[in-house]
Amino acid sequence: MYPFPQRGPVADPSLAHRRASSELTVVGADGRPLADVEVVVGQRTHAFGFAATAFEFLPLVAGELDGALLEATRRVEQEWFEVFNWATLPFYWGWYEPRRGEPDRDRRMATARWLQDRGVRVKGHPLVWHTETAKWLDGLSTEEVERAQRERIRRDVAEFAGVIDLWDAINEVVIMPHFDKYPNGITRLSRELGRIETVRLAVDEARAANPDATLLINDFDLSFAYDALLEGLLAAGVRIDAIGLQTHMHQGYRGEEQTLEIMERFARYGLPLHFTETTLVSGDLMPGHIEDLNDWQVDSWPSTEEGELRQAEDLERHLRTLFSHPSVEAFTYWNIWDEGAWLGAPAGLLRHDGTPKPAMDVLRRLVRDEWWTADHRLRTDEEGRVRVEGWKGDYALVAGGDEARFELGATQQVRLG
């Protein structure tokens, strides 16, 4: 039986777990310490994953945009790269391979490399899901669906290895066997195999294709049904690397108390927590009686001045709460742009024309100001040593026109030249 701890780490408003220090010995090209030398040290990226969907960049990288939409997308691009260091790209099977044997590989690969070249860690979403799945699976037997699903995972994870090494291996499996909106092959497969073996299929095939991949289970159902599934998976020896927690808050911010309860409940499994899908609207809130968010269909759902101020306040409260908990490794904002946002909701941090809402300004202030170690000057001692303290992440040390990179948090040697 999996040895579940009594409780996981608890929130720490001091944020001590987000900071680190390093004692560096700065040496020249000849390996000799550089004594009494002025150096400039500053942060270049966060260790924490500040992530967002990057769906809108697929047509941009492919050169498919022009006119006002191209201009707006360029504004989104500028805003996006100011704050985010992780990205999620869509691999919904029905989008990626609408016709069997014809995956949209080149566009995904080009966009993933474009993001990676700019220092962004890319995640693929998802490898197994019963929604937005390939319609051509419907005509296959369950045995054939399983074979196709295994082949799809092995193919995509292997082809993108080194570019995408982070995957939502399976999405929303709590409801998967009982999903009844419409019949599909993945629902049939999960009903026959059961949840645990369906997750095992996803994880084992992905890990076989890329042993270095980080694999998540992801769900919107944060009830004790998800706990029960996780307990069963761990007891059965299914090796997942992180737990994905969706927080689409179209009906209003959950509040600190509920969010803390969720974090501490799932932290007990000893795995990193990723808040994979965060949404806060900047217009009227969805009525509270709606159980399935997909059922709320309106002709128009505009952003409002009052809603934008509420969204900014709620996002700051939510981020501060997540950042306070040691188990939380990453947070993803879902659809930062109102253009094409899920359900047509004004959920973006950017308006339709690409201009920022107050929530985007809040995010920028937190990520690049309050939680950022700016460039500052230090001087090495007689043995070439210098001590650096700041927020965890990757740093640059510059002296005499030479630059070296290091990760904050360990005693280490930094070579210049």
Beta strands, then each sheet from edge to edge (+ up, - down):
strand 1: 19-27
strand 2: 38-46
strand 3: 49-53
strand 4: 86-90
strand 5: 121-125
strand 6: 164-171
strand 7: 214-219
strand 8: 242-249
strand 9: 273-280
strand 10: 328-333
strand 11: 376-379
strand 12: 385-391
strand 13: 393-399
strand 14: 402-407
strand 15: 412-415
sheet 1: 12+ 1- 15-
sheet 2: 11+ 2- 13+ 14-
sheet 3: 3+ 4+ 5+ 6+ 7+ 8+ 9+ 10+ 3+
end
